[in-house]
């Protein structure tokens, strides 16, 4: 198990919640640094998904496929 995962497991519930807030804010900051092309691509993908939400590949299937390629 990674050291980071071990450290997280040793946090209290309130510390984990605070950590989630910090990570989420960090992700939001990263999203602000997207280029216009990246933002347009994400908007396009979200729109396609909203039009056909059942057209997805389950994570388990993606992971199995990736494992076969390695």
SULTA-V841150 format. One record per helix or strand. SS is the DSSP state (alpha for helix, beta for strand). FROM is the first residue (numbers start at 1). TO is the last residue. If there is no record, write none. Layout:
SS	FROM	TO
SS	FROM	TO
This chain:
alpha	3	9
alpha	13	32
alpha	36	51
alpha	59	69
